[in-house]
Amino acid sequence: MLELKHDLRLAKTRDEKARMNFVSGLRAHVLNDLASGMRSVYDAKVEPQFRREQKRVPKDGPEVHKAIKGNDYFKFYSTLRVTAQDMVWQSVIPPLERNRPELKQKAAKLAGKSKARGTLRLQPNFEVPRYVSAIDVHLMAGNYDGEYEKDDLAAGSLYDNGLAVFSFGLMGQNLDDIGQSIAGFIRLKYPNLQPKKILDLGCTIGHNTGSWKDHFPEAEVHGIDVAAPCLRYAHARAEAQDRTVHFHQMNAEKLDFPDASFDVVFSSMFLHEVPKKSIAKIMNEAYRVLKPGGLMLHMELPPNSQLSAYDAFYLDWDSAYNNEPFYKPFRDLRPEDLCQKAGFDPKKYVQFVIPSVGWYGEKVWREAATRPPEVDSDKTGRLTDGILWYCFGAWK
């Protein structure tokens, strides 16, 4: 199990570390070995039976889901995966509860130090959207916005430590492989892009926000989110890592920034957390606050329009079983249409599959920046033997 590399990490007993290691290994087994087994069962039994009965192959993810839903292997896979997901959070809660007073003290000290680099701006009486507050997304108890005491930041710590268990090392020691891979790729791909201001939408605990500061140190970097506990934690986390990032409690549907104020607007695994009508508003706001010549970029799992029926079903599993109600509806959308409807020129649309710098190393990553993007493939996200990050966006 990954040990976080910052001063807010939780003190754990040997038993707690062992439990986290077990859960992390169980998730790896489910998502690697059992997932491969389920694909074999589909190819050998489910798809041939569907073809015999329907005289064709399944046309999309929902048809694959319907065909495989009654299969015992699928039931076992799904049951174990849901159980492992719940165990992720349950493995973190005991040390978090024990460490809460010390965690708050550390965060207050970091946030209040005389040489604090970044800032934190929370809004009194801020209204968290119901599509956030009403759902324990990813089965995380209390979700991102749950607060139980004054200046609470437990949700941020639960997410940070839970993601370390959840990702079984694939996100890097700072859980920022997405941010490091994409920000570094963009810096190499577009050497003339020298942003003065960068905005991360739905930044959660800022684990990918700081990557943009690493690769563009002269830029002023901002992160916004609706969840105060995560933002408190994000601010302290950034200060612990000597990163200058400015965090704001703000709804991405209505940004409190002037028109044309950012050179880069970014998000990672954010758009699939909101309903379709909200996605349209977020895209419009991204266009509004982006400067002419600026870049909007969103990291997500690839859209269903670019995947085979089975792979679309596999990625949409979360929408049916992992408290991700907006996941499939988002992935059913075409990213290029979202950009165009927000006002972006279709000719300025971009999309990439970016190799993980942590998985492949800088050599492969740097070579990828010199090649035309290979996107229309099913080898992205969880579907590849390695780790590749899909992102889309447009230039203004």
C-alpha positions as CSV (number, residue, x, y, z in Angstrom):
1,M,0.0,0.0,0.0
2,L,1.3,3.4,-0.9
3,E,2.5,5.7,1.9
4,L,1.7,9.3,1.1
5,K,4.7,11.7,0.9
6,H,3.5,14.7,2.9
7,D,3.1,15.7,6.6
8,L,-0.6,15.1,6.7
9,R,-0.3,11.4,6.3
10,L,-2.0,9.4,9.0
11,A,-0.1,7.5,11.7
12,K,-1.1,3.8,11.4
13,T,-0.6,0.7,13.4
14,R,0.9,-2.4,11.9
15,D,-2.5,-4.0,11.8
16,E,-4.0,-1.0,10.0
17,K,-1.2,-1.0,7.4
18,A,-1.7,-4.8,6.9
19,R,-5.4,-4.3,6.4
20,M,-4.8,-1.5,3.8
21,N,-2.3,-3.6,2.0
22,F,-4.7,-6.5,1.9
23,V,-7.5,-4.3,0.5
24,S,-5.2,-2.7,-2.1
25,G,-4.1,-6.2,-3.2
26,L,-7.7,-7.3,-3.4
27,R,-8.7,-4.4,-5.6
28,A,-5.7,-5.2,-7.9
29,H,-6.8,-8.8,-8.1
30,V,-10.4,-7.8,-9.0
31,L,-9.5,-5.2,-11.6
32,N,-6.7,-7.3,-13.2
33,D,-7.2,-11.0,-12.8
34,L,-11.0,-11.2,-12.3
35,A,-11.6,-8.6,-15.0
36,S,-9.6,-10.6,-17.4
37,G,-11.5,-13.7,-16.4
38,M,-14.8,-12.0,-17.0
39,R,-13.7,-11.0,-20.5
40,S,-12.8,-14.6,-21.2
41,V,-16.2,-15.7,-20.0
42,Y,-17.9,-13.2,-22.2
43,D,-15.9,-14.2,-25.2
44,A,-16.4,-17.9,-24.7
45,K,-20.0,-18.1,-23.4
46,V,-22.0,-14.8,-23.2
47,E,-21.3,-13.3,-26.6
48,P,-21.8,-16.6,-28.6
49,Q,-25.1,-17.2,-26.8
50,F,-26.3,-13.7,-27.6
51,R,-25.2,-14.2,-31.3
52,R,-27.1,-17.5,-31.5
53,E,-30.3,-15.9,-30.1
54,Q,-30.1,-12.5,-31.8
55,K,-28.2,-13.4,-35.0
56,R,-25.8,-10.5,-34.3
57,V,-23.3,-9.3,-31.8
58,P,-24.3,-6.8,-29.0
59,K,-24.4,-3.3,-30.4
60,D,-23.5,-1.3,-27.3
61,G,-22.6,-1.5,-23.6
62,P,-26.2,-1.8,-22.3
63,E,-26.8,-4.9,-24.5
64,V,-23.6,-6.4,-23.2
65,H,-24.7,-5.6,-19.6
66,K,-28.1,-7.2,-20.1
67,A,-26.5,-10.3,-21.7
68,I,-23.9,-10.9,-18.9
69,K,-26.0,-9.7,-15.9
70,G,-27.2,-13.2,-15.1
71,N,-23.8,-14.9,-15.5
72,D,-22.4,-16.3,-12.2
73,Y,-18.9,-15.0,-12.9
74,F,-20.2,-11.5,-13.4
75,K,-22.2,-11.7,-10.2
76,F,-19.1,-12.8,-8.3
77,Y,-16.9,-10.1,-9.9
78,S,-19.4,-7.4,-9.1
79,T,-20.0,-8.5,-5.6
80,L,-16.3,-8.7,-4.8
81,R,-15.6,-5.4,-6.5
82,V,-18.3,-3.6,-4.5
83,T,-17.1,-5.2,-1.3
84,A,-13.5,-4.2,-2.0
85,Q,-14.6,-0.6,-2.7
86,D,-16.4,-0.4,0.6
87,M,-13.3,-1.9,2.3
88,V,-11.1,0.8,1.0
89,W,-12.9,3.5,3.0
90,Q,-13.4,1.2,6.0
91,S,-9.7,0.5,6.2
92,V,-8.9,4.3,6.4
93,I,-11.6,5.3,8.9
94,P,-10.1,3.9,12.1
95,P,-6.7,5.6,11.8
96,L,-8.4,8.8,10.6
97,E,-10.7,8.9,13.6
98,R,-7.8,8.4,15.9
99,N,-5.7,11.0,14.2
100,R,-8.3,13.7,13.7
101,P,-7.3,16.1,16.5
102,E,-3.6,15.9,15.4
103,L,-4.6,16.3,11.7
104,K,-6.5,19.5,12.4
105,Q,-3.6,20.9,14.4
106,K,-1.2,20.1,11.6
107,A,-3.5,21.7,9.0
108,A,-4.1,24.8,11.1
109,K,-0.3,25.2,11.6
110,L,0.4,24.8,7.9
111,A,-2.4,27.1,6.8
112,G,-1.5,29.7,9.4
113,K,2.3,29.8,9.0
114,S,3.7,33.2,8.4
115,K,5.3,32.2,5.1
116,A,2.2,30.5,3.7
117,R,2.5,30.3,-0.1
118,G,-1.1,29.8,-1.3
119,T,-4.5,30.9,-0.1
120,L,-7.8,29.4,0.9
121,R,-11.1,31.2,0.3
122,L,-14.3,29.5,1.7
123,Q,-17.8,31.0,1.3
124,P,-20.1,31.3,4.4
125,N,-23.5,29.6,3.7
126,F,-22.3,28.1,0.5
127,E,-24.9,25.9,-1.1
128,V,-23.4,22.6,-2.2
129,P,-25.3,21.2,-5.2
130,R,-27.7,18.4,-4.3
131,Y,-26.1,16.1,-6.9
132,V,-23.0,16.2,-4.6
133,S,-24.6,16.3,-1.2
134,A,-27.2,13.6,-1.8
135,I,-24.8,10.9,-2.9
136,D,-21.9,9.0,-1.3
137,V,-19.9,8.9,-4.5
138,H,-17.6,5.9,-4.9
139,L,-19.4,4.6,-1.8
140,M,-17.3,7.0,0.3
141,A,-19.1,7.6,3.5
142,G,-20.1,11.3,3.9
143,N,-18.9,12.1,0.4
144,Y,-16.6,15.0,-0.2
145,D,-18.7,17.6,1.5
146,G,-19.5,16.0,4.8
147,E,-18.7,18.2,7.8
148,Y,-19.1,17.1,11.4
149,E,-17.2,19.7,13.4
150,K,-15.8,23.2,13.0
151,D,-13.0,23.5,10.4
152,D,-13.5,19.8,9.5
153,L,-11.1,18.4,6.9
154,A,-11.7,14.7,7.5
155,A,-13.3,14.1,4.1
156,G,-10.2,15.4,2.4
157,S,-8.0,13.0,4.5
158,L,-10.4,10.1,3.9
159,Y,-10.2,10.7,0.1
160,D,-6.4,11.1,0.1
161,N,-5.7,8.0,2.1
162,G,-8.5,6.1,0.5
163,L,-7.2,6.9,-3.0
164,A,-3.8,5.6,-2.0
165,V,-5.4,2.2,-1.1
166,F,-7.8,2.3,-4.0
167,S,-5.2,3.0,-6.7
168,F,-2.7,0.3,-5.6
169,G,0.3,2.4,-6.6
170,L,-0.9,3.4,-10.1
171,M,-1.4,7.1,-9.2
172,G,2.2,7.7,-8.0
173,Q,3.5,8.6,-4.5
174,N,1.7,11.9,-4.5
175,L,-1.4,10.5,-6.2
176,D,-0.7,13.0,-9.0
177,D,0.3,10.9,-12.0
178,I,-2.6,12.2,-14.0
179,G,-1.6,15.8,-13.4
180,Q,2.1,15.2,-13.8
181,S,1.6,13.2,-17.0
182,I,-0.8,15.7,-18.6
183,A,0.8,19.0,-17.5
184,G,4.2,17.7,-18.6
185,F,2.9,16.4,-21.9
186,I,1.3,19.7,-22.7
187,R,4.5,21.6,-21.8
188,L,6.4,19.5,-24.2
189,K,3.7,19.4,-26.9
190,Y,3.2,23.1,-27.0
191,P,6.4,24.8,-26.0
192,N,5.0,28.2,-26.9
193,L,2.3,27.9,-24.4
194,Q,3.5,29.9,-21.4
195,P,0.4,30.3,-19.2
196,K,0.2,33.1,-16.6
197,K,-2.9,31.7,-14.9
198,I,-4.2,28.1,-14.7
199,L,-7.5,26.9,-13.3
200,D,-8.3,23.4,-12.1
201,L,-12.1,22.7,-11.9
202,G,-13.4,20.2,-9.3
203,C,-9.9,19.9,-7.7
204,T,-10.9,17.9,-4.7
205,I,-7.7,17.8,-2.5
206,G,-5.5,19.5,-5.2
207,H,-3.5,16.3,-5.8
208,N,-3.4,17.1,-9.6
209,T,-3.6,20.9,-9.3
210,G,-0.1,21.2,-7.9
211,S,1.3,19.4,-10.9
212,W,0.6,22.4,-13.1
213,K,2.6,24.5,-10.7
214,D,5.5,22.0,-11.0
215,H,5.6,22.2,-14.8
216,F,4.7,25.9,-15.1
217,P,6.3,27.4,-12.0
218,E,5.8,31.0,-13.2
219,A,2.1,30.6,-13.5
220,E,-0.5,31.5,-10.9
221,V,-2.5,28.3,-10.2
222,H,-6.0,28.1,-8.8
223,G,-8.2,25.2,-7.8
224,I,-12.0,25.3,-7.2
225,D,-14.4,22.8,-5.6
226,V,-17.7,22.9,-3.7
227,A,-16.5,20.8,-0.8
228,A,-15.0,22.8,2.1
229,P,-13.5,19.9,4.0
230,C,-11.5,18.9,0.9
231,L,-10.4,22.5,0.2
232,R,-9.1,22.9,3.8
233,Y,-7.2,19.7,3.3
234,A,-6.0,20.7,-0.2
235,H,-4.6,24.0,1.1
236,A,-2.8,22.3,4.0
237,R,-1.5,19.6,1.7
238,A,-0.2,22.1,-0.8
239,E,1.5,24.1,2.0
240,A,3.1,20.9,3.3
241,Q,4.6,20.3,-0.1
242,D,5.7,23.9,-0.6
243,R,3.4,24.5,-3.5
244,T,1.8,27.9,-4.2
245,V,-1.8,27.1,-5.1
246,H,-4.9,29.2,-4.5
247,F,-8.0,27.3,-3.5
248,H,-11.6,28.7,-3.7
249,Q,-15.0,27.2,-2.7
250,M,-16.9,27.8,-5.9
251,N,-19.4,26.0,-8.2
252,A,-17.9,25.4,-11.6
253,E,-21.4,26.1,-13.1
254,K,-21.0,29.8,-12.1
255,L,-17.4,30.8,-11.7
256,D,-16.6,33.9,-9.8
257,F,-13.8,34.9,-12.1
258,P,-13.7,37.6,-14.8
259,D,-14.1,36.9,-18.5
260,A,-10.9,35.8,-20.3
261,S,-8.8,35.5,-17.1
262,F,-7.1,32.1,-17.5
263,D,-4.7,30.7,-20.1
264,V,-5.4,27.0,-19.2
265,V,-8.6,25.5,-17.7
266,F,-8.2,21.9,-16.7
267,S,-10.2,19.2,-14.9
268,S,-9.5,15.6,-14.0
269,M,-12.2,12.9,-13.5
270,F,-14.7,15.7,-12.7
271,L,-17.2,16.1,-15.5
272,H,-18.6,12.6,-15.0
273,E,-19.6,13.6,-11.5
274,V,-22.2,16.0,-12.6
275,P,-25.5,15.7,-14.5
276,K,-25.7,16.6,-18.2
277,K,-27.4,20.0,-17.8
278,S,-24.6,21.0,-15.4
279,I,-21.9,19.8,-17.8
280,A,-23.2,22.2,-20.4
281,K,-23.0,25.1,-17.9
282,I,-19.5,24.1,-16.8
283,M,-18.3,24.0,-20.4
284,N,-19.8,27.4,-21.1
285,E,-18.1,28.9,-18.0
286,A,-14.7,27.3,-19.0
287,Y,-15.1,29.0,-22.4
288,R,-16.0,32.4,-20.8
289,V,-13.0,32.5,-18.4
290,L,-10.5,31.3,-20.9
291,K,-8.4,33.8,-22.7
292,P,-8.3,33.9,-26.5
293,G,-5.5,31.5,-27.5
294,G,-6.0,29.6,-24.2
295,L,-6.4,25.8,-23.8
296,M,-9.3,23.9,-22.1
297,L,-8.5,20.3,-21.2
298,H,-10.5,17.6,-19.4
299,M,-9.1,14.3,-18.4
300,E,-11.8,11.5,-18.3
301,L,-12.2,7.9,-19.3
302,P,-12.8,7.7,-23.1
303,P,-16.3,8.2,-24.5
304,N,-18.5,5.3,-25.5
305,S,-18.4,6.5,-29.1
306,Q,-14.8,5.5,-29.2
307,L,-15.0,2.1,-27.6
308,S,-16.2,-1.4,-28.4
309,A,-19.5,-2.6,-26.9
310,Y,-17.7,-4.7,-24.3
311,D,-15.3,-2.0,-23.2
312,A,-18.1,0.5,-23.0
313,F,-20.0,-1.9,-20.7
314,Y,-16.9,-2.5,-18.6
315,L,-16.2,1.2,-17.9
316,D,-19.9,1.9,-17.3
317,W,-20.0,-0.7,-14.6
318,D,-19.4,2.1,-12.1
319,S,-22.6,3.9,-13.1
320,A,-24.7,0.8,-12.2
321,Y,-22.9,-0.4,-9.1
322,N,-20.5,2.2,-7.6
323,N,-22.8,5.2,-6.8
324,E,-21.8,7.0,-10.1
325,P,-25.2,7.9,-11.5
326,F,-23.8,10.5,-14.0
327,Y,-20.9,8.4,-15.2
328,K,-22.6,6.6,-18.1
329,P,-24.7,9.6,-19.2
330,F,-21.5,11.7,-19.5
331,R,-19.6,9.0,-21.4
332,D,-22.5,8.7,-23.8
333,L,-21.9,12.3,-24.9
334,R,-19.5,13.2,-27.7
335,P,-16.7,15.4,-26.3
336,E,-16.3,17.3,-29.6
337,D,-20.0,18.2,-29.4
338,L,-19.6,19.5,-25.9
339,C,-16.8,21.8,-26.9
340,Q,-18.6,23.1,-30.0
341,K,-21.8,23.8,-28.1
342,A,-19.8,25.8,-25.5
343,G,-18.5,28.1,-28.3
344,F,-15.2,26.4,-29.3
345,D,-14.3,26.2,-33.0
346,P,-14.5,22.5,-34.1
347,K,-11.3,23.0,-36.0
348,K,-9.5,23.7,-32.7
349,Y,-10.7,20.6,-30.9
350,V,-8.0,18.3,-29.5
351,Q,-7.8,15.0,-27.8
352,F,-4.9,12.8,-26.6
353,V,-4.0,9.5,-25.0
354,I,-1.1,10.4,-22.8
355,P,1.2,7.7,-21.3
356,S,1.6,7.7,-17.6
357,V,5.0,9.2,-16.7
358,G,5.1,7.1,-13.5
359,W,4.4,3.8,-15.4
360,Y,6.4,4.3,-18.6
361,G,9.1,6.8,-17.6
362,E,10.0,10.1,-19.2
363,K,11.5,8.6,-22.4
364,V,8.2,7.1,-23.7
365,W,6.3,10.1,-22.4
366,R,8.5,12.6,-24.2
367,E,8.3,10.6,-27.4
368,A,4.5,10.6,-27.2
369,A,4.6,14.4,-27.3
370,T,6.2,14.3,-30.7
371,R,3.7,11.9,-32.3
372,P,0.2,12.5,-33.7
373,P,-2.3,11.4,-31.0
374,E,-3.7,7.9,-31.4
375,V,-7.1,8.2,-29.8
376,D,-9.7,6.2,-31.6
377,S,-8.6,3.1,-29.7
378,D,-9.9,1.0,-26.8
379,K,-6.6,1.0,-25.1
380,T,-7.0,3.8,-22.5
381,G,-7.6,4.1,-18.8
382,R,-8.2,0.7,-17.2
383,L,-8.3,-1.1,-20.5
384,T,-4.6,-1.0,-21.3
385,D,-1.8,-3.2,-20.1
386,G,-0.1,-0.1,-18.9
387,I,-1.6,3.2,-17.9
388,L,-2.7,5.8,-20.4
389,W,-4.7,8.9,-19.7
390,Y,-7.4,10.2,-22.1
391,C,-8.2,13.9,-22.3
392,F,-10.0,16.2,-24.6
393,G,-10.5,19.9,-25.0
394,A,-10.1,22.8,-27.4
395,W,-8.1,26.0,-28.0
396,K,-10.0,29.3,-27.8
